[in-house]
Amino acid sequence: MTRLARLLPLLCLLPLATAAATETTIERDGVTLVYRDATDALDAGMRERIVETFFSTYARQRADFNPAAANAVDIVIDPDYDGVAFVDNKGQATMTINPAWLVERPGDVDLVTHEAMHIVQAYPGYGDGAPVWLTEGIADYARDRYGLDNAASGWALPEAVADDHRYDTGYRVSGAFLKWADTAHPGLVRKLDAALRAGAYTPETWAALTGETVEATWARYAQARTGGQKGP
Ligand SMILES: [Zn+2]
């Protein structure tokens, strides 16, 4: 038996011996957060940034949009989840994060701001009653407005409108459109959010709040952006 062959069984045991788990409960401003990382996939520095981003942005989003939103939230770091992050609002409000995403893109911690807005939204149906473009557009509108350091990952709402962009493209494209439309109709996003939470949103809701169809608002927005104007 070579020396290496004798060492191999020992080396294989080491990862088991060093496996660790973090579970910590933090309470701030009436909100209780349980942070769970069963395999310590993220280091203490990233954990602190996630916790700070959550408390700072969730408190402001909750106060502005839905003070009745959950006052107990779990953040779960899950290496088996292969998306970026998601929120489950059924029962205990839970934000699941793929640690590999943040290890590769440590500047992108404001994804927590986007997910925290989903907890505030607490809409009754994702894509079923609450349109996906509005749910995700409002979450990216909120990431832009409340995020702590979006610049660290080069994240920003688009200034330009591409040919294949539509009002319902979702995420940043819809977020930029909502930000522009909210300037023209102050309180629009807050009212859309309330209608969505009440399960009362229809295309007529947009028309009632703005005096025109969403397609007409988008056409004015696209015209203004391609024409180089900044304001509505
Ligand atoms: Zn989302």
Residues whose N, C-alpha, C, O or C-beta is under 5 A from the ligand:
A	BS01	ZN	E136 A139
